[in-house]
């Protein structure tokens, strides 16, 4: 019964010579399109091994093969030196491969302990022994050296606890290889620190961690070695001590895209700033805006044709600022001026009426009706405009939709197609196009390129520049410094809900210096 | 190796670690059904004491009237906890009642019982197969089945009641007593106990809750959620068929009208009992109390002298109120 305890003693038998996981010459195609080409991947016992690569490089496919979700077309997998066939997630778990999912695989209505032992509950004559599950969960958490109440209902706990529960779930089932996919994506900084400490302790117990992350500082902080995939091939596997961050980034991105992410001085902005000077009334001005604990006394302004970036760590108030400006969270003090006139932003409708448009962070949940057609989504904010009596003027609406599709180069054969079927990048373009149909004066964008491939990213950045050139004031919130630096004329650095610094683009020599400013050196 | 014990997420989620914070986290909404039951009971006891509300006979009557709804509602609890719905239970009960009655008169007692239960298995399997294999929403499947089952019941009987002349059947299914305990109460107790243990204490029950709480997570954990959805719909139909057989036994006949409208009472009992309409959380004991509360309200309103139309209005208001209070987030 004591699976949990055994993992202590198991640590010793794996010697350094035998890799914990070895994947050799893995090939995988989807619909005839090769996704993985002859990939070798090896993780040593007690090693934190980073797996990096751009969108579509094959990381997640490789990991899904290791978890038994996809089957490989050819190649071999060994765990602890023994060949294994992984045809289901069950097989993978049985050989000790555990996954800490990016999108958590837990049941919010069950307790922590019930989640940890879901499907493998301790039984006594057919009935579940919840008390034993709780006790064993406590043991696992004690070994992880974290404090989580196994009897709490998961849905009432914060994200960090979900992740700890995921890890405990894997450990309770004797996982010796943990796959962590962007584990810090939804964690605050001190929570991430807790996770890194935990990863260190797991490593000391001989547990191997495959760590997937885009964040170079994390990779260099906790990983021993790194494997970089590019275009479905293994580019390199090396110790991180032999690499510089620049080399890793270059390996992931390659050379071809560098130019696209460079800042370009735009005529419209520099022109308007020069000719009208400081006397020009800003399109939007914030004076001491306060909304909740994470938006405290924020003041800055955006001029016509200007792009202002917002940088800050997770939890610094980036998203909350956009929410307040879009009227989602109430502004408790301070004021917002649009073209010099104070406006009251009580809800999204008043913000739209004031000329503010927002492209939200989670486009699938907040920006789109996925099952509706591209056309219907595009026209949703515009319905009032195409009225003929009480009815919608269909012909005018169709024409307007078609124009938006062309203008934003949305790749869709037929605008009656459901948005769900578009690629992530094209979905994002639909969201942007949808709001631009309202001709806003101010455009708020929260993580505009999250989850899109690099090609679409450059297109979106180009769109942002073009919109500013048309005279719009644009606020871009992003956790990707390269993206901020590519488009922003100024960067507002937030820290703990306050404006830490406002930097002119010319004063930011490179990504590192912006990162330093954000992280508070 | 760092040895600090650190708690992440300070100020985010709070974990009930100490007794003090546990009390803070006390979720009175979870117990609203019991509080509500007690309040309504006391209110009726005070206002209707003189009308015979508190007599043993009346109280037993309440339980008797609630028993069949409770049995149906236990099955519906599984379905709703699994984030599905079963609207066909009332019609299934009607169909089972006439099939049982006809089979008894043609082939005898055992054949009648088997045939009645078989109605549940068949209806549930069709519902389950359509939902889990063809991915048709259970709302639509069981809405269709609601019409089909009652239609067949009416058709094969040509709308005529089917008398049951077998005294053993009428005694065991509803009419008689288990010692001092009314038979219906016994049936209810058996179903509720098995249902409660099954949902709270078996792996099957846990899989039902996991499937309803987060189907994707359940799949990733290796749970065959299609099979679970199939199984809960079969359970629900079989219990509905049993309920129909109890109607038939108690009223000594099978009629297509038996059970008509019971799906709504059963769903109300389940939701009153604290089972989440969105799945993932459910309590069979809560369902029992929910069914008793509905029976209690019906009984009290009759004793108070309200006519049928007024009863319906008051009952509706009370149910909406209770569900609104019990709603989580």
Contacts between the chains, C-beta under 8 A, distances in Angstrom:
chain1	res1	chain2	res2	distance
A	88	B	222	7.7
A	89	B	220	6.4
A	89	B	222	6.2
A	90	B	222	5.0
A	93	B	222	7.5
A	101	B	220	7.1
A	103	B	216	8.0
A	104	B	217	7.4
A	105	B	214	7.6
A	105	B	216	6.8
A	105	B	217	4.2
A	105	B	220	4.1
A	105	B	221	6.9
A	106	B	214	6.8
A	106	B	217	5.4
A	107	B	209	7.1
A	107	B	210	4.7
A	107	B	213	3.7
A	107	B	214	4.6
A	107	B	217	5.2
A	107	B	218	6.8
A	107	B	280	6.3
A	108	B	213	6.0
A	108	B	214	6.4
A	108	B	280	7.0
A	109	B	209	6.5
A	109	B	212	7.5
A	109	B	213	3.9
A	109	B	214	7.9
A	109	B	276	6.7
A	109	B	279	7.7
A	109	B	280	3.2
A	109	B	281	4.3
A	110	B	206	7.7
A	110	B	209	6.2
A	110	B	210	6.6
A	110	B	213	6.1
A	110	B	280	7.4
A	114	B	206	6.7
A	118	B	206	6.6
A	118	B	210	5.6
A	118	B	217	8.0
A	118	B	218	7.6
A	118	B	221	4.9
A	118	B	223	7.7
A	119	B	203	7.2
A	119	B	206	7.8
A	119	B	207	7.2
A	119	B	210	7.9
A	119	B	221	4.8
A	119	B	222	5.5
A	119	B	223	6.0
A	121	B	203	5.6
A	121	B	206	6.2
A	123	B	203	7.2
A	126	B	202	6.6
A	127	B	197	7.0
A	127	B	201	4.4
A	127	B	202	6.4
A	128	B	201	5.1
A	128	B	202	6.4
A	128	B	203	6.6
A	128	B	206	6.5
A	130	B	201	7.9
A	145	B	3	6.9
A	145	B	4	7.4
A	145	B	5	5.2
A	145	B	6	7.7
A	146	B	5	7.0
A	146	B	6	6.8
A	146	B	7	7.1
A	146	B	8	7.2
A	147	B	5	6.1
A	147	B	6	7.8
A	147	B	7	4.7
A	147	B	15	7.4
A	147	B	17	6.9
A	148	B	15	6.3
A	149	B	15	4.4
A	149	B	16	5.7
A	149	B	17	5.5
A	151	B	16	7.6
A	152	B	15	5.3
A	152	B	16	5.7
A	152	B	25	8.0
A	156	B	13	6.5
A	156	B	25	7.6
A	157	B	9	7.9
A	157	B	13	3.8
A	157	B	15	6.5
A	158	B	8	7.9
A	158	B	9	4.2
A	158	B	12	3.4
A	158	B	13	3.3
A	159	B	9	7.4
A	159	B	12	7.4
A	160	B	8	3.9
A	160	B	9	4.0
A	160	B	12	6.7
A	160	B	13	7.5
A	161	B	8	7.2
A	161	B	9	6.3
A	161	B	13	5.5
A	161	B	15	7.0
A	164	B	8	7.0
A	187	B	8	7.5
A	188	B	9	7.3
A	188	B	12	7.6
A	190	B	8	6.9
A	190	B	10	7.2
A	191	B	8	4.2
A	191	B	9	5.5
A	193	B	6	7.9
A	194	B	6	4.8
A	194	B	7	7.9
A	194	B	8	4.2
A	195	B	8	7.5
A	197	B	2	4.9
A	197	B	4	7.1
A	197	B	6	6.7
A	200	B	1	6.6
A	200	B	2	6.3
A	201	B	1	5.7
A	201	B	2	6.9
A	204	B	1	4.6
